[in-house]
Amino acid sequence: MSAFHIMGADRPGRCLVTCDHASNRVPPDVCGGDLDIAPEDMARHIAWDVGARG
């Protein structure tokens, strides 16, 4: 999964929409990619917003 997704790159508008917490992915260079949180907790709602991604 990519860290970002570009939609409508060919459009003239100047709008940036971001969605924090859309997944529980943590880059490997940040605390080894797991934030020192147990895998079962990383799968719970405390690590990501299940409704944010759509």
PDB file of N, H, CA, C and O in Angstrom:
ATOM      1  N   MET A   1       0.841  -1.166   0.000  1.00  0.00           N
ATOM      2  CA  MET A   1       0.000   0.000   0.000  1.00  0.00           C
ATOM      3  C   MET A   1       0.895   1.240   0.000  1.00  0.00           C
ATOM      4  O   MET A   1       1.854   1.334   0.766  1.00  0.00           O
ATOM      5  N   SER A   2       0.569   2.155  -0.847  1.00  0.00           N
ATOM      6  H   SER A   2      -0.211   2.079  -1.469  1.00  0.00           H
ATOM      7  CA  SER A   2       1.314   3.407  -0.929  1.00  0.00           C
ATOM      8  C   SER A   2       0.939   4.318   0.238  1.00  0.00           C
ATOM      9  O   SER A   2      -0.151   4.206   0.799  1.00  0.00           O
ATOM     10  N   ALA A   3       1.837   5.206   0.591  1.00  0.00           N
ATOM     11  H   ALA A   3       2.723   5.297   0.135  1.00  0.00           H
ATOM     12  CA  ALA A   3       1.571   6.161   1.666  1.00  0.00           C
ATOM     13  C   ALA A   3       0.617   7.267   1.224  1.00  0.00           C
ATOM     14  O   ALA A   3       0.086   8.003   2.055  1.00  0.00           O
ATOM     15  N   PHE A   4       0.404   7.382  -0.081  1.00  0.00           N
ATOM     16  H   PHE A   4       0.836   6.785  -0.756  1.00  0.00           H
ATOM     17  CA  PHE A   4      -0.500   8.415  -0.577  1.00  0.00           C
ATOM     18  C   PHE A   4      -1.172   7.936  -1.857  1.00  0.00           C
ATOM     19  O   PHE A   4      -0.723   6.982  -2.493  1.00  0.00           O
ATOM     20  N   HIS A   5      -2.252   8.613  -2.222  1.00  0.00           N
ATOM     21  H   HIS A   5      -2.617   9.388  -1.705  1.00  0.00           H
ATOM     22  CA  HIS A   5      -2.994   8.292  -3.440  1.00  0.00           C
ATOM     23  C   HIS A   5      -3.384   9.611  -4.094  1.00  0.00           C
ATOM     24  O   HIS A   5      -4.014  10.452  -3.453  1.00  0.00           O
ATOM     25  N   ILE A   6      -3.022   9.805  -5.351  1.00  0.00           N
ATOM     26  H   ILE A   6      -2.510   9.122  -5.872  1.00  0.00           H
ATOM     27  CA  ILE A   6      -3.358  11.031  -6.081  1.00  0.00           C
ATOM     28  C   ILE A   6      -4.597  10.773  -6.921  1.00  0.00           C
ATOM     29  O   ILE A   6      -4.646   9.819  -7.697  1.00  0.00           O
ATOM     30  N   MET A   7      -5.593  11.629  -6.762  1.00  0.00           N
ATOM     31  H   MET A   7      -5.553  12.404  -6.132  1.00  0.00           H
ATOM     32  CA  MET A   7      -6.828  11.521  -7.539  1.00  0.00           C
ATOM     33  C   MET A   7      -7.010  12.816  -8.313  1.00  0.00           C
ATOM     34  O   MET A   7      -6.874  13.901  -7.746  1.00  0.00           O
ATOM     35  N   GLY A   8      -7.312  12.717  -9.593  1.00  0.00           N
ATOM     36  H   GLY A   8      -7.422  11.836 -10.054  1.00  0.00           H
ATOM     37  CA  GLY A   8      -7.582  13.907 -10.392  1.00  0.00           C
ATOM     38  C   GLY A   8      -6.370  14.787 -10.600  1.00  0.00           C
ATOM     39  O   GLY A   8      -6.483  16.012 -10.554  1.00  0.00           O
ATOM     40  N   ALA A   9      -5.207  14.187 -10.829  1.00  0.00           N
ATOM     41  H   ALA A   9      -5.115  13.192 -10.867  1.00  0.00           H
ATOM     42  CA  ALA A   9      -3.975  14.966 -11.000  1.00  0.00           C
ATOM     43  C   ALA A   9      -4.057  15.922 -12.184  1.00  0.00           C
ATOM     44  O   ALA A   9      -3.343  16.924 -12.217  1.00  0.00           O
ATOM     45  N   ASP A  10      -4.912  15.628 -13.150  1.00  0.00           N
ATOM     46  H   ASP A  10      -5.492  14.814 -13.123  1.00  0.00           H
ATOM     47  CA  ASP A  10      -5.005  16.467 -14.343  1.00  0.00           C
ATOM     48  C   ASP A  10      -6.008  17.612 -14.190  1.00  0.00           C
ATOM     49  O   ASP A  10      -6.311  18.291 -15.171  1.00  0.00           O
ATOM     50  N   ARG A  11      -6.520  17.837 -13.001  1.00  0.00           N
ATOM     51  H   ARG A  11      -6.273  17.285 -12.204  1.00  0.00           H
ATOM     52  CA  ARG A  11      -7.520  18.882 -12.794  1.00  0.00           C
ATOM     53  C   ARG A  11      -6.866  20.208 -12.428  1.00  0.00           C
ATOM     54  O   ARG A  11      -5.808  20.222 -11.799  1.00  0.00           O
ATOM     55  N   PRO A  12      -7.484  21.323 -12.816  1.00  0.00           N
ATOM     56  CA  PRO A  12      -6.897  22.635 -12.564  1.00  0.00           C
ATOM     57  C   PRO A  12      -7.078  23.139 -11.129  1.00  0.00           C
ATOM     58  O   PRO A  12      -6.425  24.104 -10.733  1.00  0.00           O
ATOM     59  N   GLY A  13      -7.950  22.505 -10.350  1.00  0.00           N
ATOM     60  H   GLY A  13      -8.480  21.720 -10.672  1.00  0.00           H
ATOM     61  CA  GLY A  13      -8.216  22.988  -8.992  1.00  0.00           C
ATOM     62  C   GLY A  13      -7.001  22.900  -8.086  1.00  0.00           C
ATOM     63  O   GLY A  13      -6.067  22.139  -8.338  1.00  0.00           O
ATOM     64  N   ARG A  14      -7.035  23.699  -7.025  1.00  0.00           N
ATOM     65  H   ARG A  14      -7.793  24.317  -6.820  1.00  0.00           H
ATOM     66  CA  ARG A  14      -5.926  23.721  -6.075  1.00  0.00           C
ATOM     67  C   ARG A  14      -6.431  23.279  -4.706  1.00  0.00           C
ATOM     68  O   ARG A  14      -6.398  24.048  -3.745  1.00  0.00           O
ATOM     69  N   CYS A  15      -6.888  22.061  -4.627  1.00  0.00           N
ATOM     70  H   CYS A  15      -6.914  21.437  -5.408  1.00  0.00           H
ATOM     71  CA  CYS A  15      -7.459  21.546  -3.390  1.00  0.00           C
ATOM     72  C   CYS A  15      -6.642  20.346  -2.912  1.00  0.00           C
ATOM     73  O   CYS A  15      -6.312  19.461  -3.702  1.00  0.00           O
ATOM     74  N   LEU A  16      -6.326  20.318  -1.651  1.00  0.00           N
ATOM     75  H   LEU A  16      -6.594  21.037  -1.010  1.00  0.00           H
ATOM     76  CA  LEU A  16      -5.609  19.202  -1.055  1.00  0.00           C
ATOM     77  C   LEU A  16      -6.489  18.611   0.031  1.00  0.00           C
ATOM     78  O   LEU A  16      -6.891  19.314   0.958  1.00  0.00           O
ATOM     79  N   VAL A  17      -6.788  17.333  -0.077  1.00  0.00           N
ATOM     80  H   VAL A  17      -6.461  16.762  -0.830  1.00  0.00           H
ATOM     81  CA  VAL A  17      -7.585  16.638   0.925  1.00  0.00           C
ATOM     82  C   VAL A  17      -6.709  15.559   1.539  1.00  0.00           C
ATOM     83  O   VAL A  17      -6.112  14.755   0.823  1.00  0.00           O
ATOM     84  N   THR A  18      -6.635  15.541   2.834  1.00  0.00           N
ATOM     85  H   THR A  18      -7.120  16.194   3.415  1.00  0.00           H
ATOM     86  CA  THR A  18      -5.856  14.509   3.516  1.00  0.00           C
ATOM     87  C   THR A  18      -6.761  13.733   4.456  1.00  0.00           C
ATOM     88  O   THR A  18      -7.801  14.229   4.888  1.00  0.00           O
ATOM     89  N   CYS A  19      -6.361  12.530   4.764  1.00  0.00           N
ATOM     90  H   CYS A  19      -5.515  12.127   4.413  1.00  0.00           H
ATOM     91  CA  CYS A  19      -7.124  11.707   5.698  1.00  0.00           C
ATOM     92  C   CYS A  19      -6.143  11.021   6.640  1.00  0.00           C
ATOM     93  O   CYS A  19      -5.496  10.039   6.277  1.00  0.00           O
ATOM     94  N   ASP A  20      -6.046  11.544   7.830  1.00  0.00           N
ATOM     95  H   ASP A  20      -6.572  12.342   8.125  1.00  0.00           H
ATOM     96  CA  ASP A  20      -5.189  10.957   8.846  1.00  0.00           C
ATOM     97  C   ASP A  20      -5.909   9.756   9.458  1.00  0.00           C
ATOM     98  O   ASP A  20      -7.124   9.788   9.650  1.00  0.00           O
ATOM     99  N   HIS A  21      -5.185   8.736   9.752  1.00  0.00           N
ATOM    100  H   HIS A  21      -4.197   8.709   9.596  1.00  0.00           H
ATOM    101  CA  HIS A  21      -5.732   7.543  10.406  1.00  0.00           C
ATOM    102  C   HIS A  21      -6.551   6.665   9.469  1.00  0.00           C
ATOM    103  O   HIS A  21      -7.364   5.871   9.942  1.00  0.00           O
ATOM    104  N   ALA A  22      -6.362   6.780   8.154  1.00  0.00           N
ATOM    105  H   ALA A  22      -5.701   7.424   7.770  1.00  0.00           H
ATOM    106  CA  ALA A  22      -7.122   5.956   7.214  1.00  0.00           C
ATOM    107  C   ALA A  22      -6.609   4.520   7.174  1.00  0.00           C
ATOM    108  O   ALA A  22      -7.291   3.637   6.654  1.00  0.00           O
ATOM    109  N   SER A  23      -5.430   4.276   7.711  1.00  0.00           N
ATOM    110  H   SER A  23      -4.876   4.993   8.133  1.00  0.00           H
ATOM    111  CA  SER A  23      -4.910   2.906   7.809  1.00  0.00           C
ATOM    112  C   SER A  23      -4.016   2.824   9.038  1.00  0.00           C
ATOM    113  O   SER A  23      -3.722   3.835   9.676  1.00  0.00           O
ATOM    114  N   ASN A  24      -3.594   1.622   9.359  1.00  0.00           N
ATOM    115  H   ASN A  24      -3.834   0.800   8.841  1.00  0.00           H
ATOM    116  CA  ASN A  24      -2.697   1.445  10.498  1.00  0.00           C
ATOM    117  C   ASN A  24      -1.253   1.248  10.046  1.00  0.00           C
ATOM    118  O   ASN A  24      -0.421   0.769  10.816  1.00  0.00           O
ATOM    119  N   ARG A  25      -0.958   1.611   8.819  1.00  0.00           N
ATOM    120  H   ARG A  25      -1.635   2.000   8.193  1.00  0.00           H
ATOM    121  CA  ARG A  25       0.401   1.465   8.290  1.00  0.00           C
ATOM    122  C   ARG A  25       1.326   2.493   8.937  1.00  0.00           C
ATOM    123  O   ARG A  25       1.008   3.679   9.012  1.00  0.00           O
ATOM    124  N   VAL A  26       2.469   2.014   9.399  1.00  0.00           N
ATOM    125  H   VAL A  26       2.728   1.050   9.338  1.00  0.00           H
ATOM    126  CA  VAL A  26       3.492   2.880   9.985  1.00  0.00           C
ATOM    127  C   VAL A  26       4.772   2.642   9.197  1.00  0.00           C
ATOM    128  O   VAL A  26       5.185   1.493   9.044  1.00  0.00           O
ATOM    129  N   PRO A  27       5.412   3.690   8.693  1.00  0.00           N
ATOM    130  CA  PRO A  27       6.655   3.502   7.940  1.00  0.00           C
ATOM    131  C   PRO A  27       7.693   2.747   8.778  1.00  0.00           C
ATOM    132  O   PRO A  27       7.784   2.967   9.986  1.00  0.00           O
ATOM    133  N   PRO A  28       8.475   1.862   8.154  1.00  0.00           N
ATOM    134  CA  PRO A  28       9.449   1.054   8.887  1.00  0.00           C
ATOM    135  C   PRO A  28      10.481   1.871   9.657  1.00  0.00           C
ATOM    136  O   PRO A  28      11.017   1.399  10.660  1.00  0.00           O
ATOM    137  N   ASP A  29      10.766   3.086   9.204  1.00  0.00           N
ATOM    138  H   ASP A  29      10.331   3.470   8.389  1.00  0.00           H
ATOM    139  CA  ASP A  29      11.768   3.886   9.910  1.00  0.00           C
ATOM    140  C   ASP A  29      11.202   4.613  11.128  1.00  0.00           C
ATOM    141  O   ASP A  29      11.926   5.357  11.790  1.00  0.00           O
ATOM    142  N   VAL A  30       9.927   4.412  11.430  1.00  0.00           N
ATOM    143  H   VAL A  30       9.339   3.808  10.892  1.00  0.00           H
ATOM    144  CA  VAL A  30       9.308   4.983  12.624  1.00  0.00           C
ATOM    145  C   VAL A  30       9.076   3.846  13.624  1.00  0.00           C
ATOM    146  O   VAL A  30       8.132   3.070  13.477  1.00  0.00           O
ATOM    147  N   CYS A  31       9.913   3.755  14.613  1.00  0.00           N
ATOM    148  H   CYS A  31      10.680   4.386  14.733  1.00  0.00           H
ATOM    149  CA  CYS A  31       9.807   2.722  15.663  1.00  0.00           C
ATOM    150  C   CYS A  31       9.698   1.318  15.086  1.00  0.00           C
ATOM    151  O   CYS A  31       8.970   0.484  15.625  1.00  0.00           O
ATOM    152  N   GLY A  32      10.402   1.048  14.011  1.00  0.00           N
ATOM    153  H   GLY A  32      10.993   1.726  13.573  1.00  0.00           H
ATOM    154  CA  GLY A  32      10.390  -0.290  13.425  1.00  0.00           C
ATOM    155  C   GLY A  32       9.100  -0.643  12.706  1.00  0.00           C
ATOM    156  O   GLY A  32       8.903  -1.796  12.321  1.00  0.00           O
ATOM    157  N   GLY A  33       8.222   0.330  12.519  1.00  0.00           N
ATOM    158  H   GLY A  33       8.382   1.266  12.832  1.00  0.00           H
ATOM    159  CA  GLY A  33       6.979   0.107  11.785  1.00  0.00           C
ATOM    160  C   GLY A  33       5.815  -0.364  12.633  1.00  0.00           C
ATOM    161  O   GLY A  33       4.720  -0.577  12.113  1.00  0.00           O
ATOM    162  N   ASP A  34       6.032  -0.533  13.937  1.00  0.00           N
ATOM    163  H   ASP A  34       6.921  -0.360  14.360  1.00  0.00           H
ATOM    164  CA  ASP A  34       4.926  -1.008  14.769  1.00  0.00           C
ATOM    165  C   ASP A  34       4.655  -0.135  15.995  1.00  0.00           C
ATOM    166  O   ASP A  34       3.753  -0.430  16.779  1.00  0.00           O
ATOM    167  N   LEU A  35       5.426   0.931  16.162  1.00  0.00           N
ATOM    168  H   LEU A  35       6.158   1.171  15.525  1.00  0.00           H
ATOM    169  CA  LEU A  35       5.266   1.861  17.286  1.00  0.00           C
ATOM    170  C   LEU A  35       5.344   1.170  18.644  1.00  0.00           C
ATOM    171  O   LEU A  35       4.877   1.710  19.647  1.00  0.00           O
ATOM    172  N   ASP A  36       5.933  -0.024  18.676  1.00  0.00           N
ATOM    173  H   ASP A  36       6.313  -0.463  17.861  1.00  0.00           H
ATOM    174  CA  ASP A  36       6.004  -0.827  19.909  1.00  0.00           C
ATOM    175  C   ASP A  36       4.617  -1.168  20.443  1.00  0.00           C
ATOM    176  O   ASP A  36       4.424  -1.299  21.652  1.00  0.00           O
ATOM    177  N   ILE A  37       3.660  -1.310  19.540  1.00  0.00           N
ATOM    178  H   ILE A  37       3.817  -1.203  18.558  1.00  0.00           H
ATOM    179  CA  ILE A  37       2.293  -1.690  19.898  1.00  0.00           C
ATOM    180  C   ILE A  37       2.069  -3.123  19.420  1.00  0.00           C
ATOM    181  O   ILE A  37       2.483  -3.480  18.318  1.00  0.00           O
ATOM    182  N   ALA A  38       1.426  -3.930  20.230  1.00  0.00           N
ATOM    183  H   ALA A  38       1.089  -3.639  21.125  1.00  0.00           H
ATOM    184  CA  ALA A  38       1.170  -5.333  19.885  1.00  0.00           C
ATOM    185  C   ALA A  38       0.364  -5.423  18.591  1.00  0.00           C
ATOM    186  O   ALA A  38      -0.505  -4.586  18.345  1.00  0.00           O
ATOM    187  N   PRO A  39       0.645  -6.442  17.752  1.00  0.00           N
ATOM    188  CA  PRO A  39      -0.081  -6.591  16.484  1.00  0.00           C
ATOM    189  C   PRO A  39      -1.601  -6.628  16.651  1.00  0.00           C
ATOM    190  O   PRO A  39      -2.328  -6.067  15.831  1.00  0.00           O
ATOM    191  N   GLU A  40      -2.082  -7.285  17.706  1.00  0.00           N
ATOM    192  H   GLU A  40      -1.491  -7.741  18.372  1.00  0.00           H
ATOM    193  CA  GLU A  40      -3.537  -7.339  17.902  1.00  0.00           C
ATOM    194  C   GLU A  40      -4.115  -5.960  18.217  1.00  0.00           C
ATOM    195  O   GLU A  40      -5.265  -5.678  17.881  1.00  0.00           O
ATOM    196  N   ASP A  41      -3.324  -5.102  18.857  1.00  0.00           N
ATOM    197  H   ASP A  41      -2.389  -5.331  19.130  1.00  0.00           H
ATOM    198  CA  ASP A  41      -3.788  -3.737  19.115  1.00  0.00           C
ATOM    199  C   ASP A  41      -3.700  -2.871  17.863  1.00  0.00           C
ATOM    200  O   ASP A  41      -4.529  -1.983  17.661  1.00  0.00           O
ATOM    201  N   MET A  42      -2.696  -3.125  17.019  1.00  0.00           N
ATOM    202  H   MET A  42      -2.023  -3.846  17.183  1.00  0.00           H
ATOM    203  CA  MET A  42      -2.591  -2.388  15.754  1.00  0.00           C
ATOM    204  C   MET A  42      -3.767  -2.703  14.827  1.00  0.00           C
ATOM    205  O   MET A  42      -4.071  -1.918  13.928  1.00  0.00           O
ATOM    206  N   ALA A  43      -4.426  -3.836  15.034  1.00  0.00           N
ATOM    207  H   ALA A  43      -4.180  -4.474  15.764  1.00  0.00           H
ATOM    208  CA  ALA A  43      -5.584  -4.214  14.218  1.00  0.00           C
ATOM    209  C   ALA A  43      -6.888  -3.631  14.770  1.00  0.00           C
ATOM    210  O   ALA A  43      -7.930  -3.720  14.121  1.00  0.00           O
ATOM    211  N   ARG A  44      -6.833  -3.040  15.952  1.00  0.00           N
ATOM    212  H   ARG A  44      -5.986  -2.967  16.479  1.00  0.00           H
ATOM    213  CA  ARG A  44      -8.026  -2.475  16.585  1.00  0.00           C
ATOM    214  C   ARG A  44      -8.226  -1.014  16.183  1.00  0.00           C
ATOM    215  O   ARG A  44      -7.364  -0.393  15.560  1.00  0.00           O
ATOM    216  N   HIS A  45      -9.374  -0.494  16.557  1.00  0.00           N
ATOM    217  H   HIS A  45     -10.074  -0.998  17.064  1.00  0.00           H
ATOM    218  CA  HIS A  45      -9.740   0.884  16.237  1.00  0.00           C
ATOM    219  C   HIS A  45      -8.807   1.909  16.890  1.00  0.00           C
ATOM    220  O   HIS A  45      -8.787   3.064  16.466  1.00  0.00           O
ATOM    221  N   ILE A  46      -8.044   1.524  17.897  1.00  0.00           N
ATOM    222  H   ILE A  46      -8.060   0.586  18.242  1.00  0.00           H
ATOM    223  CA  ILE A  46      -7.127   2.478  18.531  1.00  0.00           C
ATOM    224  C   ILE A  46      -5.987   2.869  17.602  1.00  0.00           C
ATOM    225  O   ILE A  46      -5.375   3.921  17.787  1.00  0.00           O
ATOM    226  N   ALA A  47      -5.695   2.043  16.609  1.00  0.00           N
ATOM    227  H   ALA A  47      -6.192   1.189  16.458  1.00  0.00           H
ATOM    228  CA  ALA A  47      -4.576   2.310  15.700  1.00  0.00           C
ATOM    229  C   ALA A  47      -5.009   2.961  14.393  1.00  0.00           C
ATOM    230  O   ALA A  47      -4.182   3.549  13.696  1.00  0.00           O
ATOM    231  N   TRP A  48      -6.278   2.867  14.052  1.00  0.00           N
ATOM    232  H   TRP A  48      -6.950   2.389  14.619  1.00  0.00           H
ATOM    233  CA  TRP A  48      -6.734   3.473  12.803  1.00  0.00           C
ATOM    234  C   TRP A  48      -8.245   3.674  12.848  1.00  0.00           C
ATOM    235  O   TRP A  48      -8.944   3.024  13.626  1.00  0.00           O
ATOM    236  N   ASP A  49      -8.732   4.563  12.024  1.00  0.00           N
ATOM    237  H   ASP A  49      -8.165   5.091  11.393  1.00  0.00           H
ATOM    238  CA  ASP A  49     -10.156   4.878  11.961  1.00  0.00           C
ATOM    239  C   ASP A  49     -10.779   4.078  10.829  1.00  0.00           C
ATOM    240  O   ASP A  49     -10.587   4.401   9.657  1.00  0.00           O
ATOM    241  N   VAL A  50     -11.522   3.036  11.175  1.00  0.00           N
ATOM    242  H   VAL A  50     -11.678   2.774  12.127  1.00  0.00           H
ATOM    243  CA  VAL A  50     -12.070   2.131  10.163  1.00  0.00           C
ATOM    244  C   VAL A  50     -13.023   2.829   9.197  1.00  0.00           C
ATOM    245  O   VAL A  50     -13.226   2.337   8.087  1.00  0.00           O
ATOM    246  N   GLY A  51     -13.606   3.943   9.578  1.00  0.00           N
ATOM    247  H   GLY A  51     -13.441   4.342  10.480  1.00  0.00           H
ATOM    248  CA  GLY A  51     -14.524   4.663   8.700  1.00  0.00           C
ATOM    249  C   GLY A  51     -13.870   5.746   7.857  1.00  0.00           C
ATOM    250  O   GLY A  51     -14.507   6.298   6.960  1.00  0.00           O
ATOM    251  N   ALA A  52     -12.610   6.058   8.131  1.00  0.00           N
ATOM    252  H   ALA A  52     -12.092   5.610   8.859  1.00  0.00           H
ATOM    253  CA  ALA A  52     -11.954   7.168   7.433  1.00  0.00           C
ATOM    254  C   ALA A  52     -11.658   6.874   5.975  1.00  0.00           C
ATOM    255  O   ALA A  52     -11.677   7.780   5.142  1.00  0.00           O
ATOM    256  N   ARG A  53     -11.388   5.636   5.665  1.00  0.00           N
ATOM    257  H   ARG A  53     -11.372   4.900   6.342  1.00  0.00           H
ATOM    258  CA  ARG A  53     -10.996   5.289   4.300  1.00  0.00           C
ATOM    259  C   ARG A  53     -12.193   5.162   3.362  1.00  0.00           C
ATOM    260  O   ARG A  53     -12.044   5.291   2.146  1.00  0.00           O
ATOM    261  N   GLY A  54     -13.343   4.919   3.899  1.00  0.00           N
ATOM    262  H   GLY A  54     -13.465   4.815   4.886  1.00  0.00           H
ATOM    263  CA  GLY A  54     -14.534   4.845   3.060  1.00  0.00           C
ATOM    264  C   GLY A  54     -14.914   3.532   2.708  1.00  0.00           C
ATOM    265  O   GLY A  54     -15.904   3.345   2.001  1.00  0.00           O
TER     266      GLY A  54
END
